[in-house]
Amino acid sequence: MNLRDISHPREGLVRIAAEFYRRGWMAGTAGNLSCRDPGDASSFWVTASGKAKGALTPEHFLLIDVAGGQVLEQGAPQNRPSAETAIHRALYRLFPDARACMHVHTVDACLAADRAQGDLLPLPPLEMLKGLGIWTEKPAVALPLFENHLDIGRIAEDIQQRFVHLPQVPAFLIRDHGITVWGESLEQAFHRTEIMEYILSYIARR
């Protein structure tokens, strides 16, 4: 996906959302995307709640303060932050290098999570792991797995308590919910999401 001709990262998020919607990864209004503000890394743009991901526009985003969580700017007066904004905020607070975050809902992610026991999902030593920065031969890598809660704030708290150190891969899975992936740019986060979904699809089909 070409994201080099965009004038603002929100335009890139719109393109990515449309592509994920086309693939069935963000059906209806499910899922959410974010990126740090290009002029101020202490804030980030996130999708507004209840918006169809196949029909987003740059006005369907809100600017959120990373430290305090306040809404700094709304694309439209009726916009409200996505329910998962607390998760995005937790990741930006934990990982200063993260510039973009993708959260999608897929059947394969839920099926793969069902294969896990405990709070880690072992990943098969597929070649695709190289796209996540894993270059060892026959690597022993596991994806962090979190329990789902109706109160998203509880999930965000679990993430902050658990990620004292960087996880092996820039992603985690929530049971019965979906995968969340981050990267140092929009393009990297997009490609890493593709890679994680490939791996989860492989697990779901085994």
Contacts in CASP RR format, 6 or more apart in sequence:
PFRMAT RR
TARGET T0000
AUTHOR 0000-0000-0000
METHOD contacts of the structure
MODEL  1
MNLRDISHPREGLVRIAAEFYRRGWMAGTAGNLSCRDPGDASSFWVTASG
KAKGALTPEHFLLIDVAGGQVLEQGAPQNRPSAETAIHRALYRLFPDARA
CMHVHTVDACLAADRAQGDLLPLPPLEMLKGLGIWTEKPAVALPLFENHL
DIGRIAEDIQQRFVHLPQVPAFLIRDHGITVWGESLEQAFHRTEIMEYIL
SYIARR
1 15 0 8 1.000
1 16 0 8 1.000
1 19 0 8 1.000
1 187 0 8 1.000
1 190 0 8 1.000
3 12 0 8 1.000
3 15 0 8 1.000
3 16 0 8 1.000
3 186 0 8 1.000
3 187 0 8 1.000
3 190 0 8 1.000
6 12 0 8 1.000
6 15 0 8 1.000
8 38 0 8 1.000
8 58 0 8 1.000
9 35 0 8 1.000
9 36 0 8 1.000
9 37 0 8 1.000
9 38 0 8 1.000
9 45 0 8 1.000
9 100 0 8 1.000
9 186 0 8 1.000
10 35 0 8 1.000
10 45 0 8 1.000
10 58 0 8 1.000
10 61 0 8 1.000
11 58 0 8 1.000
12 186 0 8 1.000
13 33 0 8 1.000
13 34 0 8 1.000
13 35 0 8 1.000
13 45 0 8 1.000
13 47 0 8 1.000
13 56 0 8 1.000
13 61 0 8 1.000
13 100 0 8 1.000
13 186 0 8 1.000
14 56 0 8 1.000
14 57 0 8 1.000
14 58 0 8 1.000
14 60 0 8 1.000
16 33 0 8 1.000
16 102 0 8 1.000
16 186 0 8 1.000
16 190 0 8 1.000
17 26 0 8 1.000
17 33 0 8 1.000
17 47 0 8 1.000
17 53 0 8 1.000
17 54 0 8 1.000
17 56 0 8 1.000
18 53 0 8 1.000
18 54 0 8 1.000
18 56 0 8 1.000
20 26 0 8 1.000
20 53 0 8 1.000
20 102 0 8 1.000
20 104 0 8 1.000
20 193 0 8 1.000
21 27 0 8 1.000
21 28 0 8 1.000
21 52 0 8 1.000
21 53 0 8 1.000
21 54 0 8 1.000
22 54 0 8 1.000
24 106 0 8 1.000
25 104 0 8 1.000
25 105 0 8 1.000
25 106 0 8 1.000
25 197 0 8 1.000
26 53 0 8 1.000
26 54 0 8 1.000
26 104 0 8 1.000
26 105 0 8 1.000
27 105 0 8 1.000
28 52 0 8 1.000
28 53 0 8 1.000
28 54 0 8 1.000
29 49 0 8 1.000
29 50 0 8 1.000
29 51 0 8 1.000
29 52 0 8 1.000
29 53 0 8 1.000
30 53 0 8 1.000
30 104 0 8 1.000
30 105 0 8 1.000
31 47 0 8 1.000
31 53 0 8 1.000
31 82 0 8 1.000
31 84 0 8 1.000
31 103 0 8 1.000
31 104 0 8 1.000
31 105 0 8 1.000
32 46 0 8 1.000
32 47 0 8 1.000
32 82 0 8 1.000
32 83 0 8 1.000
32 84 0 8 1.000
32 85 0 8 1.000
32 88 0 8 1.000
32 103 0 8 1.000
33 46 0 8 1.000
33 47 0 8 1.000
33 100 0 8 1.000
33 101 0 8 1.000
33 102 0 8 1.000
33 103 0 8 1.000
34 44 0 8 1.000
34 45 0 8 1.000
34 46 0 8 1.000
34 47 0 8 1.000
34 85 0 8 1.000
34 88 0 8 1.000
34 92 0 8 1.000
34 100 0 8 1.000
34 101 0 8 1.000
35 44 0 8 1.000
35 45 0 8 1.000
35 99 0 8 1.000
35 100 0 8 1.000
35 101 0 8 1.000
35 186 0 8 1.000
35 189 0 8 1.000
36 43 0 8 1.000
36 44 0 8 1.000
36 45 0 8 1.000
36 92 0 8 1.000
36 98 0 8 1.000
36 99 0 8 1.000
36 100 0 8 1.000
37 43 0 8 1.000
37 44 0 8 1.000
37 45 0 8 1.000
37 63 0 8 1.000
41 66 0 8 1.000
41 96 0 8 1.000
41 99 0 8 1.000
42 65 0 8 1.000
42 66 0 8 1.000
42 67 0 8 1.000
43 63 0 8 1.000
43 64 0 8 1.000
43 65 0 8 1.000
43 66 0 8 1.000
43 72 0 8 1.000
44 63 0 8 1.000
44 64 0 8 1.000
44 66 0 8 1.000
44 88 0 8 1.000
44 89 0 8 1.000
44 92 0 8 1.000
45 61 0 8 1.000
45 62 0 8 1.000
45 63 0 8 1.000
45 64 0 8 1.000
46 61 0 8 1.000
46 62 0 8 1.000
46 64 0 8 1.000
46 81 0 8 1.000
46 82 0 8 1.000
46 85 0 8 1.000
46 88 0 8 1.000
47 53 0 8 1.000
47 56 0 8 1.000
47 60 0 8 1.000
47 61 0 8 1.000
47 82 0 8 1.000
48 60 0 8 1.000
48 61 0 8 1.000
48 62 0 8 1.000
48 75 0 8 1.000
48 76 0 8 1.000
48 79 0 8 1.000
48 80 0 8 1.000
48 81 0 8 1.000
48 82 0 8 1.000
49 79 0 8 1.000
49 80 0 8 1.000
49 81 0 8 1.000
49 82 0 8 1.000
49 83 0 8 1.000
50 82 0 8 1.000
51 60 0 8 1.000
58 75 0 8 1.000
59 75 0 8 1.000
59 76 0 8 1.000
59 79 0 8 1.000
60 75 0 8 1.000
60 76 0 8 1.000
60 79 0 8 1.000
61 75 0 8 1.000
61 79 0 8 1.000
62 71 0 8 1.000
62 72 0 8 1.000
62 73 0 8 1.000
62 74 0 8 1.000
62 75 0 8 1.000
62 79 0 8 1.000
62 80 0 8 1.000
62 81 0 8 1.000
63 71 0 8 1.000
63 72 0 8 1.000
63 73 0 8 1.000
63 74 0 8 1.000
64 70 0 8 1.000
64 71 0 8 1.000
64 72 0 8 1.000
64 81 0 8 1.000
64 85 0 8 1.000
64 88 0 8 1.000
64 89 0 8 1.000
65 71 0 8 1.000
65 72 0 8 1.000
66 89 0 8 1.000
66 92 0 8 1.000
66 93 0 8 1.000
67 93 0 8 1.000
68 89 0 8 1.000
69 85 0 8 1.000
69 89 0 8 1.000
71 81 0 8 1.000
82 88 0 8 1.000
83 152 0 8 1.000
84 103 0 8 1.000
84 152 0 8 1.000
86 152 0 8 1.000
86 153 0 8 1.000
86 155 0 8 1.000
86 156 0 8 1.000
87 101 0 8 1.000
87 103 0 8 1.000
87 152 0 8 1.000
87 153 0 8 1.000
87 155 0 8 1.000
87 156 0 8 1.000
87 159 0 8 1.000
87 180 0 8 1.000
88 101 0 8 1.000
88 103 0 8 1.000
89 156 0 8 1.000
90 156 0 8 1.000
90 157 0 8 1.000
90 159 0 8 1.000
90 160 0 8 1.000
91 98 0 8 1.000
91 101 0 8 1.000
91 159 0 8 1.000
91 180 0 8 1.000
91 182 0 8 1.000
92 98 0 8 1.000
92 101 0 8 1.000
93 160 0 8 1.000
94 159 0 8 1.000
94 160 0 8 1.000
94 163 0 8 1.000
95 166 0 8 1.000
95 170 0 8 1.000
95 182 0 8 1.000
97 183 0 8 1.000
97 184 0 8 1.000
98 170 0 8 1.000
98 182 0 8 1.000
98 183 0 8 1.000
98 184 0 8 1.000
99 183 0 8 1.000
99 184 0 8 1.000
99 185 0 8 1.000
99 186 0 8 1.000
99 189 0 8 1.000
100 182 0 8 1.000
100 183 0 8 1.000
100 184 0 8 1.000
100 185 0 8 1.000
100 186 0 8 1.000
100 188 0 8 1.000
100 189 0 8 1.000
100 190 0 8 1.000
101 180 0 8 1.000
101 181 0 8 1.000
101 182 0 8 1.000
101 183 0 8 1.000
101 189 0 8 1.000
102 180 0 8 1.000
102 181 0 8 1.000
102 182 0 8 1.000
102 189 0 8 1.000
102 190 0 8 1.000
102 192 0 8 1.000
102 193 0 8 1.000
103 178 0 8 1.000
103 179 0 8 1.000
103 180 0 8 1.000
103 181 0 8 1.000
104 178 0 8 1.000
104 179 0 8 1.000
104 193 0 8 1.000
104 197 0 8 1.000
105 177 0 8 1.000
105 178 0 8 1.000
106 178 0 8 1.000
106 179 0 8 1.000
106 197 0 8 1.000
106 200 0 8 1.000
107 204 0 8 1.000
108 197 0 8 1.000
108 200 0 8 1.000
108 201 0 8 1.000
108 203 0 8 1.000
108 204 0 8 1.000
108 205 0 8 1.000
109 173 0 8 1.000
109 177 0 8 1.000
109 178 0 8 1.000
109 179 0 8 1.000
109 197 0 8 1.000
109 200 0 8 1.000
109 204 0 8 1.000
110 175 0 8 1.000
110 176 0 8 1.000
110 177 0 8 1.000
110 178 0 8 1.000
111 200 0 8 1.000
111 203 0 8 1.000
111 204 0 8 1.000
112 121 0 8 1.000
112 173 0 8 1.000
112 200 0 8 1.000
112 201 0 8 1.000
112 203 0 8 1.000
112 204 0 8 1.000
113 121 0 8 1.000
113 145 0 8 1.000
113 173 0 8 1.000
113 174 0 8 1.000
113 175 0 8 1.000
113 176 0 8 1.000
113 178 0 8 1.000
115 121 0 8 1.000
115 203 0 8 1.000
115 204 0 8 1.000
115 206 0 8 1.000
116 122 0 8 1.000
116 145 0 8 1.000
116 173 0 8 1.000
118 145 0 8 1.000
119 144 0 8 1.000
119 145 0 8 1.000
119 146 0 8 1.000
120 142 0 8 1.000
120 143 0 8 1.000
120 144 0 8 1.000
120 145 0 8 1.000
121 142 0 8 1.000
121 143 0 8 1.000
121 145 0 8 1.000
121 173 0 8 1.000
121 203 0 8 1.000
122 140 0 8 1.000
122 141 0 8 1.000
122 142 0 8 1.000
122 143 0 8 1.000
123 129 0 8 1.000
123 141 0 8 1.000
123 142 0 8 1.000
123 143 0 8 1.000
123 169 0 8 1.000
123 199 0 8 1.000
123 203 0 8 1.000
124 199 0 8 1.000
124 202 0 8 1.000
124 203 0 8 1.000
124 206 0 8 1.000
125 138 0 8 1.000
125 139 0 8 1.000
125 140 0 8 1.000
125 141 0 8 1.000
126 198 0 8 1.000
126 199 0 8 1.000
126 202 0 8 1.000
128 195 0 8 1.000
128 198 0 8 1.000
128 199 0 8 1.000
129 139 0 8 1.000
129 141 0 8 1.000
129 169 0 8 1.000
129 195 0 8 1.000
129 199 0 8 1.000
131 191 0 8 1.000
131 192 0 8 1.000
131 195 0 8 1.000
132 169 0 8 1.000
132 170 0 8 1.000
132 171 0 8 1.000
132 192 0 8 1.000
132 195 0 8 1.000
132 196 0 8 1.000
133 169 0 8 1.000
134 141 0 8 1.000
134 168 0 8 1.000
134 169 0 8 1.000
141 168 0 8 1.000
141 169 0 8 1.000
142 168 0 8 1.000
143 167 0 8 1.000
143 168 0 8 1.000
143 169 0 8 1.000
143 171 0 8 1.000
143 172 0 8 1.000
143 173 0 8 1.000
143 196 0 8 1.000
144 162 0 8 1.000
144 163 0 8 1.000
144 167 0 8 1.000
144 171 0 8 1.000
144 172 0 8 1.000
144 173 0 8 1.000
145 172 0 8 1.000
145 173 0 8 1.000
145 174 0 8 1.000
145 175 0 8 1.000
146 155 0 8 1.000
146 158 0 8 1.000
146 159 0 8 1.000
146 162 0 8 1.000
146 172 0 8 1.000
146 173 0 8 1.000
146 174 0 8 1.000
146 175 0 8 1.000
147 155 0 8 1.000
147 158 0 8 1.000
147 174 0 8 1.000
147 175 0 8 1.000
148 155 0 8 1.000
148 174 0 8 1.000
148 175 0 8 1.000
148 176 0 8 1.000
148 177 0 8 1.000
149 155 0 8 1.000
155 174 0 8 1.000
159 172 0 8 1.000
169 196 0 8 1.000
170 181 0 8 1.000
170 182 0 8 1.000
170 183 0 8 1.000
170 192 0 8 1.000
171 179 0 8 1.000
171 180 0 8 1.000
171 181 0 8 1.000
171 182 0 8 1.000
171 192 0 8 1.000
171 196 0 8 1.000
172 179 0 8 1.000
172 180 0 8 1.000
173 179 0 8 1.000
173 180 0 8 1.000
173 200 0 8 1.000
174 180 0 8 1.000
179 193 0 8 1.000
179 196 0 8 1.000
179 197 0 8 1.000
179 200 0 8 1.000
181 189 0 8 1.000
181 192 0 8 1.000
181 193 0 8 1.000
181 196 0 8 1.000
182 189 0 8 1.000
182 192 0 8 1.000
183 189 0 8 1.000
183 192 0 8 1.000
END
